Amino acid sequence: MALSLGSRIGSSVLIRRRFPVVGAFCVLSLSFSSLSFSSISSSSFKSGCAQSSFSVAPLLRSKFSNKASSSGGTIKMEESSKTVPSIVVYVTVPNREAGKKLANSIVQEKLAACVNIVPGVESVYEWEGKVQSDSEELLIIKTRQSLLESLTEHVNANHEYDVPEVIALPITGGSDKYLEWLKNSTRN
């Protein structure tokens, strides 16, 4: 089925409104030395990425450097001895009561500095050969990387599910005061 130019442009605008980071991702995923704003090809419109011979790497390095600001802004994890390698861990729970109980035990045991409970998560997954769909709540747990094994054991021992979700993502930087608080609020 062929689309008219008008519907392709409308679709492109709709995609850009819904996914504003697509353009940023495209720029970051391309080699900055091959970026070119003077010669945009038709394939650029399909991906949403423009190609150019103009080098923006020095501009991006100066604008988005990871150096800590003198006013206590953001830092990279390895730049400060006041922080430790940290992670965010996702754990889903069946309901608010189970989430609060697990979150409280995690913080009381100093396995995490903070646990956010996000309601209204709909999970679609395959279990025992069938596609399932359940309403759940999501725990977003901020902790030290070194505590992942202990945290996973705690979740497995205190969770209602046979196979609870425990997924860890690295924290590569952020507010130095928050990351210092995270370190001081968790066990060694």
Residue frames relative to the residue before (quaternion, step in Angstrom):
aa qw qx qy qz dx dy dz
M 1.0000 0.0000 0.0000 0.0000 0.00 0.00 0.00
A 0.2975 -0.7732 0.5378 0.1562 3.60 -0.70 1.07
L 0.2684 -0.7487 0.5871 0.1507 3.54 -1.06 0.83
S 0.4615 -0.6594 0.5104 0.3029 3.55 -1.06 0.71
L 0.6598 -0.4977 0.3808 0.4146 3.57 -1.26 0.38
G 0.6412 0.5424 -0.3205 0.4381 3.58 0.98 -0.83
S 0.6907 0.4541 -0.2952 0.4791 3.59 0.91 -0.82
R 0.6144 0.5271 -0.3572 0.4660 3.62 1.11 -0.58
I 0.6550 0.4899 -0.3177 0.4797 3.60 0.94 -0.81
G 0.6454 0.5191 -0.3190 0.4606 3.60 0.93 -0.87
S 0.6460 0.5141 -0.3036 0.4756 3.54 1.02 -0.86
S 0.6417 0.5277 -0.3173 0.4573 3.57 0.98 -0.85
V 0.6546 0.5003 -0.3113 0.4736 3.58 0.96 -0.87
L 0.6391 0.5285 -0.3209 0.4574 3.57 0.97 -0.85
I 0.6545 0.4976 -0.3138 0.4750 3.58 0.93 -0.87
R 0.6698 0.4972 -0.3130 0.4540 3.60 0.88 -0.84
R 0.6432 0.5083 -0.3338 0.4653 3.61 1.03 -0.66
R 0.7044 0.4575 -0.2681 0.4718 3.57 0.96 -0.82
F 0.7986 0.1977 -0.0794 0.5628 3.57 1.04 -0.73
P 0.0608 -0.8496 0.5227 0.0342 3.62 0.43 1.15
V 0.6460 0.5354 -0.3344 0.4292 3.60 1.12 -0.43
V 0.4498 0.6995 -0.4569 0.3158 3.60 1.23 -0.20
G 0.6656 0.5007 -0.3057 0.4614 3.59 0.89 -0.90
A 0.6578 0.5001 -0.3088 0.4711 3.57 0.95 -0.87
F 0.6437 0.5185 -0.3243 0.4601 3.57 0.97 -0.81
C 0.6392 0.5298 -0.3274 0.4510 3.56 0.97 -0.85
V 0.6607 0.4966 -0.3133 0.4678 3.59 0.91 -0.88
L 0.6990 0.4703 -0.2816 0.4592 3.58 0.90 -0.90
S 0.6870 0.4891 -0.2998 0.4461 3.59 1.05 -0.64
L 0.6246 0.5193 -0.3493 0.4670 3.59 1.21 -0.28
S 0.5367 -0.5691 0.4951 0.3781 3.55 -1.21 0.37
F 0.4478 -0.7257 0.4493 0.2663 3.57 -0.60 1.12
S 0.6305 0.5475 -0.3496 0.4249 3.59 1.07 -0.57
S 0.7111 0.4298 -0.2700 0.4865 3.59 1.18 -0.39
L 0.4307 0.6990 -0.4735 0.3190 3.60 1.23 0.12
S 0.0213 0.8032 -0.5927 0.0565 3.55 -0.98 0.86
F 0.1966 -0.8010 0.5575 0.0945 3.56 -0.61 1.11
S 0.6176 0.5760 -0.3490 0.4061 3.60 1.20 -0.24
S 0.7957 0.2136 -0.1227 0.5533 3.61 1.05 -0.59
I 0.0093 -0.8054 0.5908 -0.0474 3.56 0.04 1.29
S 0.2476 -0.7859 0.5526 0.1253 3.57 -0.69 1.10
S 0.6521 -0.5176 0.3750 0.4077 3.57 -1.27 0.31
S 0.6080 0.5475 -0.3660 0.4434 3.60 1.12 -0.53
S 0.5541 0.6078 -0.3907 0.4133 3.58 1.19 -0.44
F 0.6521 0.5217 -0.3242 0.4445 3.57 1.03 -0.74
K 0.6188 0.5470 -0.3511 0.4411 3.60 1.07 -0.64
S 0.7559 0.3659 -0.2072 0.5018 3.58 0.94 -0.86
G 0.4448 -0.6907 0.4615 0.3349 3.57 1.19 -0.40
C 0.6282 0.5209 -0.3286 0.4755 3.59 1.29 0.14
A 0.2657 -0.7504 0.5835 0.1607 3.55 -0.93 0.88
Q 0.2313 -0.7588 0.5903 0.1491 3.57 -1.09 0.69
S 0.0151 0.8229 -0.5631 0.0745 3.57 -0.97 0.84
S 0.4420 -0.6668 0.5193 0.3006 3.56 -1.27 0.31
F 0.5175 0.6336 -0.4084 0.4050 3.59 1.30 -0.06
S 0.2903 -0.7769 0.5345 0.1628 3.61 -0.67 1.05
V 0.1259 -0.8099 0.5716 0.0399 3.56 -0.69 1.13
A 0.3928 0.7521 -0.4639 0.2548 3.60 1.24 -0.08
P 0.6768 0.4685 -0.3353 0.4583 3.67 0.78 -0.81
L 0.6346 0.5276 -0.3352 0.4545 3.59 1.02 -0.71
L 0.6820 0.4796 -0.2901 0.4698 3.57 0.92 -0.89
R 0.6225 0.5390 -0.3464 0.4494 3.59 1.01 -0.74
S 0.7034 0.4508 -0.2823 0.4715 3.58 0.89 -0.86
K 0.6872 0.4897 -0.2845 0.4550 3.60 1.00 -0.77
F 0.8188 0.2237 -0.0805 0.5225 3.57 0.93 -0.90
S 0.2192 0.7913 -0.5469 0.1630 3.61 0.94 0.71
N 0.4507 -0.7122 0.4843 0.2348 3.55 -1.18 0.63
K 0.3620 0.7403 -0.4988 0.2687 3.60 1.17 0.37
A 0.4957 -0.6398 0.4932 0.3188 3.56 -1.08 0.73
S 0.3889 -0.7122 0.5277 0.2510 3.54 -0.95 0.81
S 0.5897 -0.5993 0.4097 0.3539 3.56 -1.15 0.57
S 0.6659 0.4972 -0.3059 0.4645 3.60 1.21 -0.33
G 0.5985 -0.6035 0.3591 0.3855 3.62 1.20 0.32
G 0.2637 0.8030 -0.4912 0.2107 3.59 1.00 0.81
T 0.7804 -0.2752 0.2312 0.5116 3.55 -0.65 -1.12
I 0.1378 -0.7867 0.5988 0.0600 3.53 -1.23 0.54
K 0.4409 -0.5881 0.5791 0.3528 3.52 -1.36 0.16
M 0.6344 -0.5846 0.3477 0.3672 3.57 -1.04 0.75
E 0.7306 0.4532 -0.2661 0.4359 3.59 0.85 -0.87
E 0.5899 0.6184 -0.3617 0.3724 3.62 1.22 -0.20
S 0.7749 0.3306 -0.1734 0.5101 3.62 1.12 -0.39
S 0.3618 -0.7248 0.5421 0.2233 3.56 -0.92 0.90
K 0.5759 0.5937 -0.3732 0.4202 3.59 1.29 -0.14
T 0.7124 0.3773 -0.2400 0.5409 3.60 1.31 -0.13
V 0.2645 -0.7278 0.6056 0.1835 3.54 -1.34 0.16
P 0.6247 -0.4947 0.4036 0.4495 3.62 -1.15 0.32
S 0.0582 -0.8287 0.5553 -0.0397 3.54 -0.69 1.15
I 0.1934 -0.7791 0.5909 0.0802 3.54 -1.28 0.49
V 0.2887 -0.6622 0.6501 0.2354 3.50 -1.44 0.22
V 0.1183 -0.7978 0.5903 0.0319 3.57 -0.85 0.99
Y 0.2293 -0.7595 0.5964 0.1217 3.56 -0.95 0.97
V 0.0510 0.7549 -0.6516 0.0545 3.54 -1.01 0.94
T 0.2146 -0.7630 0.5923 0.1446 3.60 -0.83 0.92
V 0.1254 -0.7697 0.6242 0.0466 3.54 -1.20 0.73
P 0.5998 -0.6256 0.3622 0.3430 3.61 -1.09 0.59
N 0.8183 -0.0227 0.0527 0.5719 3.62 1.10 -0.61
R 0.7279 -0.4462 0.3088 0.4193 3.56 -1.35 0.21
E 0.6510 0.5320 -0.3241 0.4338 3.59 0.88 -0.90
A 0.6729 0.4781 -0.2903 0.4841 3.59 0.89 -0.94
G 0.6403 0.5396 -0.3174 0.4452 3.59 1.04 -0.79
K 0.6708 0.4915 -0.2943 0.4711 3.58 0.93 -0.92
K 0.6452 0.5275 -0.3190 0.4514 3.55 0.96 -0.88
L 0.6933 0.4627 -0.2750 0.4793 3.59 0.87 -0.95
A 0.6433 0.5275 -0.3226 0.4515 3.60 0.94 -0.87
N 0.6596 0.5089 -0.3094 0.4584 3.60 0.91 -0.90
S 0.6740 0.4883 -0.3103 0.4593 3.60 0.89 -0.86
I 0.6282 0.5372 -0.3349 0.4523 3.60 1.05 -0.73
V 0.6951 0.4548 -0.2742 0.4846 3.60 0.88 -0.92
Q 0.6380 0.5292 -0.3320 0.4502 3.63 0.96 -0.81
E 0.6955 0.4501 -0.2641 0.4939 3.58 1.06 -0.74
K 0.3912 -0.7442 0.4423 0.3123 3.59 1.37 -0.03
L 0.3386 0.7298 -0.5073 0.3087 3.55 1.11 0.81
A 0.7772 0.0818 -0.0643 0.6206 3.58 1.32 -0.22
A 0.4906 -0.6473 0.4989 0.3024 3.52 -1.23 0.51
C 0.8085 0.0025 0.0712 0.5841 3.56 1.02 -0.83
V 0.0660 -0.7593 0.6456 0.0480 3.54 -1.18 0.70
N 0.1929 -0.7521 0.6213 0.1055 3.56 -0.78 1.07
I 0.1945 -0.7500 0.6203 0.1223 3.56 -1.08 0.77
V 0.1089 -0.8065 0.5811 0.0055 3.55 -0.51 1.26
P 0.2492 -0.7962 0.5336 0.1390 3.60 -0.50 1.15
G 0.7870 0.4185 -0.2373 0.3862 3.52 -1.36 0.13
V 0.3881 0.6953 -0.5109 0.3238 3.59 1.05 0.68
E 0.1734 -0.7578 0.6212 0.0987 3.58 -0.91 0.92
S 0.1133 -0.8096 0.5751 0.0292 3.57 -0.61 1.14
V 0.0897 -0.7553 0.6486 0.0271 3.54 -0.95 1.00
Y 0.1569 0.7940 -0.5563 0.1882 3.56 -0.64 1.14
E 0.4194 -0.6637 0.5426 0.2987 3.55 -1.29 0.23
W 0.0805 0.7806 -0.6143 0.0828 3.55 -0.89 0.96
E 0.8477 -0.0237 -0.0449 0.5281 3.54 -0.84 1.08
G 0.7459 -0.4540 0.2059 0.4417 3.55 0.94 1.01
K 0.7093 0.3999 -0.2565 0.5207 3.61 1.25 0.04
V 0.4443 -0.6506 0.5396 0.2969 3.55 -1.14 0.67
Q 0.1344 -0.7994 0.5854 0.0149 3.55 -0.76 1.13
S 0.0866 -0.7617 0.6373 0.0789 3.56 -1.28 0.36
D 0.0711 0.8093 -0.5754 0.0937 3.57 -0.73 1.09
S 0.4115 -0.6384 0.5827 0.2889 3.53 -1.24 0.56
E 0.0303 0.7964 -0.6005 0.0643 3.54 -0.86 0.99
E 0.3284 -0.6670 0.6072 0.2804 3.51 -1.37 -0.13
L 0.3178 -0.7584 0.5475 0.1551 3.54 -1.12 0.74
L 0.2171 -0.7362 0.6273 0.1321 3.54 -0.95 0.94
I 0.1144 -0.7505 0.6485 0.0558 3.55 -0.92 0.99
I 0.0927 -0.8400 0.5333 -0.0384 3.53 -0.28 1.37
K 0.1439 -0.7811 0.6034 0.0721 3.60 -0.82 1.02
T 0.1668 0.7981 -0.5483 0.1858 3.55 -0.61 1.19
R 0.6333 -0.4892 0.4294 0.4185 3.52 -1.38 -0.08
Q 0.5664 -0.5904 0.4540 0.3529 3.55 -1.12 0.66
S 0.6549 0.5434 -0.3109 0.4232 3.58 1.00 -0.80
L 0.6770 0.4930 -0.2932 0.4611 3.61 1.22 -0.33
L 0.3847 0.7605 -0.4655 0.2385 3.62 1.25 -0.05
E 0.6700 0.4977 -0.3154 0.4515 3.61 0.82 -0.89
S 0.6722 0.4821 -0.2941 0.4788 3.61 0.91 -0.88
L 0.6377 0.5212 -0.3195 0.4686 3.57 1.02 -0.82
T 0.6493 0.5170 -0.3130 0.4616 3.60 0.94 -0.88
E 0.6452 0.5091 -0.3150 0.4747 3.60 0.95 -0.84
H 0.6459 0.5222 -0.3111 0.4620 3.60 0.99 -0.87
V 0.6568 0.4969 -0.3088 0.4758 3.58 0.92 -0.91
N 0.6604 0.5129 -0.3131 0.4503 3.61 0.84 -0.92
A 0.7017 0.4729 -0.2663 0.4616 3.60 0.97 -0.83
N 0.7930 0.3297 -0.1426 0.4921 3.61 1.11 -0.63
H 0.5726 0.6024 -0.3643 0.4203 3.60 1.26 0.22
E 0.5265 -0.6535 0.4558 0.2964 3.58 -1.15 0.69
Y 0.6591 0.5385 -0.3122 0.4221 3.61 1.09 -0.67
D 0.5567 -0.5855 0.4774 0.3454 3.55 -1.24 0.56
V 0.7858 0.1038 -0.0217 0.6093 3.57 1.03 -0.90
P 0.0985 -0.8289 0.5480 0.0541 3.61 0.15 1.20
E 0.4928 -0.6378 0.5073 0.3049 3.54 -1.16 0.68
V 0.1101 0.7318 -0.6679 0.0795 3.55 -0.95 0.97
I 0.1068 0.7942 -0.5818 0.1394 3.57 -0.29 1.31
A 0.1551 -0.8125 0.5597 0.0504 3.58 -0.71 1.08
L 0.0904 -0.7657 0.6362 0.0279 3.54 -1.08 0.89
P 0.4697 -0.6951 0.4578 0.2944 3.62 -0.90 0.82
I 0.2924 -0.6739 0.6423 0.2186 3.53 -1.24 0.58
T 0.1818 -0.8312 0.5200 0.0750 3.58 -0.46 1.18
G 0.7934 -0.1090 0.0639 0.5954 3.58 1.23 -0.13
G 0.1944 0.7795 -0.5826 0.1227 3.54 -1.31 0.03
S 0.7735 -0.2987 0.2544 0.4977 3.54 -1.26 -0.43
D 0.4323 -0.7244 0.4689 0.2616 3.57 -0.63 1.09
K 0.6425 0.5168 -0.3346 0.4562 3.62 1.00 -0.71
Y 0.6500 0.5015 -0.3218 0.4717 3.60 0.98 -0.79
L 0.6805 0.4876 -0.2952 0.4604 3.60 0.89 -0.91
E 0.6122 0.5183 -0.3432 0.4887 3.58 1.12 -0.61
W 0.6358 0.5155 -0.3207 0.4765 3.60 1.01 -0.83
L 0.6144 0.5453 -0.3414 0.4567 3.60 1.00 -0.82
K 0.6577 0.5092 -0.3035 0.4648 3.59 0.91 -0.92
N 0.7261 0.4555 -0.2444 0.4534 3.58 0.84 -1.00
S 0.6852 0.4913 -0.2772 0.4608 3.61 1.20 -0.43
T 0.7010 0.4165 -0.2612 0.5167 3.58 1.27 -0.05
R 0.5607 -0.6052 0.4371 0.3582 3.54 -1.21 0.42
N 0.5815 -0.5905 0.4371 0.3495 3.55 -1.26 0.47
